[in-house]
Amino acid sequence: MLVLGLKCYSHDTGAAILSDEGDKLSVCAISEARLNRRKHSFSYPLMSIDYCLRAFGLQSLTQVDLICIDRHIETWPEIASQYGFDNALRMHHPRYDHNYRWNYLIEQTISLDRDKVLWVNHLDAHAATAYFASPFDEAAVLVAEGGTGIYKGSNTDLVPVDRIGYLGDTYQDGLKLMKRRDHFVNSSFLFDKFSAQLGYDIFGAGQTMALAGYGHNFPRKDYVDIDPDRFDDFIINHDKTVLGMTNVPNFEDTQGQELLSEPWVNLARQAQETLEEDILYLALQTKVKTGSRYLCLAGGVALNCIINRKIYDSGYFEDLFIQPAASDEGIPLGCALWGYYSNGGSQRWHMDNAYLGVNYGGKGLEEALAPWNLYSRNVSAKDVALELANEKIIGRISGKSEYGPRALGNRSILADPRSLKLKNRLNREIKHREKFRPFAPTCLESQLPSYFNAPKHCPFMNIAGFVLEQGLVEVPAVVHADGSCRIQTVSPTHNNGYHSLINEFGHITGCPVLLNTSFNDQNEPIIETYQDAVSCFLRTGLDALYVENKLVKKTKNTPIIDGKKLLDDTAKHTQRTYNDLINTHCDPEKFVDLANRLKKGIKGIG
């Protein structure tokens, strides 16, 4: 069975495909943002669809047995559309790249068999991407984000115990309620509200969590009265809390202040503490309602590594599996898994690594390097480790890309964790972001106990570790203000090439740890291709690229780059690619006819 999963609506669109035609389940998944270079992209995932089809040697959507699509909001403008003709008429353009008209045109003209489409509830997709990717044959699932869900998984069955959100049916204690219950300000939305007070948008949760780590530097002061009566079984309702937020400071109303000061740190600290209390409450509810020994986590809140560690330490469960693509980036995979097992699929799959992209194998590398007079040479892991030990900051691209928002070595910027100078340079010259933002350590799994207090196996960088005394002395660049870190462990079976590099660095320096951050500049997604890597290299202060087995550096003949022009050229290339894919995967005549009717405002039969 070939199953395609899609997220087509709202942010972080993408595609995933799985096949059980071999002796094990094969999976490929990607977010649209990685391909169209628009962070948190809202665009219909044409590039992702094509990417996944090609990964399996397919040319057409007709070759897929089942297409599972995220039913993100269950009340639509039209029966057959998540966007609607009237919205498309307005050609809606909010922030990012959300364009109702373009998405509507693709949705209405894409060449797929509507009889093969299965619509999947958004929260069910989150739950599926956690449980069906886990190593457990029986487990509870907690989904916490814009909606809330508690599930029970057993073998290939996954059923909701409690579920609320996105205008879908409400479940409580395993029963579907006759009347849907809706609430709007849950724990996740409250955290977003705090982030907004700090000047961030809906994607600023990570920055708020990082800022909260400085809470011990200031006298405690709570600016928000948190409703103590917000708990109602599995529902947490912060409506009353938000209604009381009338005199809360707003960073955008200030001038000349830094976020790394009071009251902003206290706001972030209170946001984090409230979310911790809420999610630990839900974790206990999950344990009581399911009786499960194991817990799987998904939803945007599952990216909060501090909360994940508190659940781990709570003792409620014997072990956790946290989906590395826990946010909406993972929805396509969840849709595909839900559809596969709902239609008789029997092969179980354990997501023991997040490398679900395609392996370019060096194809196209020389073409990416050629225009820029760059110098490249074949190198060993030891050669690159020597460069890192000499305080060079290097972007690494190798093999398959990681699924989800964490760079796990194959699309990473790497540096020496012993140097605070490099940490400051990374934030200032390469990542171009706030100076309070931390960087993550990647440690050889065998050496973890010497440096970090953390679960032994942390391949996905989604649970907090605490830095031990040796680590505080030896790797200060990866220690956050509160002594925590977002640890990643690596073993030879998990990622042999990355393991070899860290191992060689350890032999040279005595420190088997590297500083690891995502390979991207501010306001752009993590790189995917060789061309993306070269573009970021040319626009930032990176010292070198480590691409497959080559070390790439600039020469005196490398031109001075106009970064804006380079990004504009990428945007033009993206548009050309979309035009080609419309011809490949849509009905061009129907597309043009519908576009003309939209221009004229004529709703009717095409």
Residue, then its C-alpha position, 0 to 999 in steps of 0.5 A: m500500500l502506498v499512502l500519501g499524507l498531506k497538510c494543505y491548510s494553515h501553516d507548516t504545510g507539507a507531505a509524507i509518503l509511506s509504502d509497505e511494499g518491502d520487508k519494512l515500512s519505508v517513509c519519506a517526509i518533508s515540509e513545504a518550507r524546506l523547499n520553497r524557502r518560506k519559513h512556516s509556509f502556508s502554501y499548498p504543498l505542491m513541492s512536497i508532493d512532488y518531492c515525496l513522489r519522486a523519492f519513491g520513483l513515482q510521477s503522478l498522484t494516480q499511482v498512490d493508493l490512498i491520500c490522507i489530508d489534514r482536516h485542520i478546521e472541520t467547518w469549511p467555507e464550501i463543502a469541497s474546499q478548505y479555502g472557498f471561492d469568496n476567500a479566494l476572491r479577496m486574495h487574502h495576504p496576511r503575514y508569511d505566504h498565505n494566499y487563499r487564491w493560489n491555494y484554492l486554485i491548486e486545491q480545485t485543479i490538482s489531478l487526484d482521485r477524490d475517491k482515494v481521499l481520506w480526511v483526518n482530524h487534526l488532533d488524530a493526525h498528531a496522535a498518530t504521528a506520535y504513537f505509530a512512530s513509537p517503539f511501544d505496542e501499547a501507550a497513552v498519547l497526549v496532544a497539547e497545542g491549539g487543541t487537546g487530546i488524550y488517546k490510547g494506543s494498542n498494537t495498530d489501534l489508536v482511539p481518542v479518550d478525550r479530544i477537543g478543538y478545531l471544531g471537530d467532535t468532542y470526546q470525553d472518557g471515550l465517548k463522543l459527546m452529542k454536543r460539541r464543546d469548544h474553548f478558545v484560550n487553552s494552555s497553548f494559546l495562553f503561552d502564545k498570548f504571553s509571547a505576543q506581549l514580548g513582541y513575538d508572533i505565534f511562532g515565538a514560543g521557543q524564544t519565550m522558553a529561552l527567555a524564561g531561563y533567565g528568571h533567577n536573575f530577577p526578583r519574582k514578580d507575576y504580571v498576570d493573574i492566572d485563573p486557579d479554577r481553569f481545570d475542568d477534567f481534561i479541559i484547561n480554559h484560560d478565558k478568565t486569565v486572558l480577560g484579566m490581562t488588561n495592564v500587562p506590559n507590552f514590549e512593543d510599547t517600549q523604546g530602547q529596552e532589551l528583552l533580557s531585563e525585567p519585566w520581560v524575563n518575568l513574563a516569560r518565566q510566568a508563561q513557562e511556569t504556567l504551561e508546566e503546571d498545565i501540562l503536568y496536570l494533563a500528563l497525570q490525567t492521561k495516566v489516570k484515564t489510560g493506565s498506560r505505562y508509556l506515554c507518547l507526546a505530540g503537538g506544538v507544546a511537545l517541543n518544550c524540552i523543559i516540560n518534557r523533562k519534567i514529565y520524564d522526571s515525574g515518574y508517571f510513566e516508565d518511558l516517553f516517546i516524543q515525536p521530533a516533528a511534534s508541531d504541525e510539520g509532523i501532521p502529513l506523517g500523522c495523516a499517512l500513518w492514520g490512513y495506513y493503519s485505518n485501512g488494514g496496514s499491519q507493518r509496525w514502524h519505529m522512528d528511530n531516527a528523523y532522517l526522512g528526506v531524500n539522499y542527494g548523494g552528491k548529485g548537483l553539488e558541483e553545479a551548486l559550487a561552480p558559479w561562485n569560485l569556491y575552493s573544495r577538497n575531499v576531506s576526512a572527519k579528522d580534517v574537519a574536526l581539526e578545523l572545528a578545534n581551530e575555532k572555525i564555524i562550519g555548516r554540515i550537509s550530509g545524507k537525508s534531511e531531518y524531519g521537524p524543526r531540529a537540526l540533528g547533524n545532517r543540516s547543522i551549523l557546528a562549532d567548538p562548544r568550549s568557546l563563548k566567543l564563538k557562541n556570541r559570533l554565531n548569534r551576531e554574524i551567522k544566525h542574526r538573532e537575540k543574544f540570549r538564545p542558547f545553542a544545543p550540544t551534541c554528545l557521544e551517547s557513550q560520554l553523556p554521563s560525564y557532561f550531562n544529566a539526561p536520559k541516556h538516549c536523546p537522538f531528537m533534541n527534544i528533552a532537556g538535560f542539565v549540565l554537570e560540573q565537568g560540562l559547566v567548565e568544559v562546554p560553556a557555549v552550550v549551557h543555558a542561563d539556568g544550567s539546562c541544555r537541549i541535548q542530542t546524543v549520537s551513536p554509530t548506529h544512529n548517524n555514523g558520519y556525524h558520530s565519527l566527526i564528534n569522535e575525532f573532535g573528542h580525540i583532538t580536544g578531549c571533548p566529545v561534544l559539538l555545538n549544534t544549531s540549525f543550518n539557516d539564517q534568521n527568518e528562513p527555514i533550515i536548508e534542504t539542498y546543496q544550493d540552499a547551503v551555498s546560499c547561506f554560506l555566501r550570505t553569512g559569516l560561516d567559515a566553511l561548508y562540510v558537504e558530503n565528503k568535501l570541505v568548501k571555502k571561499t577564495k579571493n575570487t569569490p564575489i562579494i554577495d548581495g544577499k537580498k539579490l540572492l534571496d530574490d533569485t531564489a524566490k523567482h526560482t521557486q515561482r518557476t518551479y511552482n509553475d512547472l508543478i502546476n503543469t505536472h500535477c494540476d489540470p492547466e486548462k481548469f486552472v486558467d479557467l478558474a483563475n479567470r473567473l476569480k479575476k472577474g468575480i464570477k462564481g459558477i461552473g467552470 
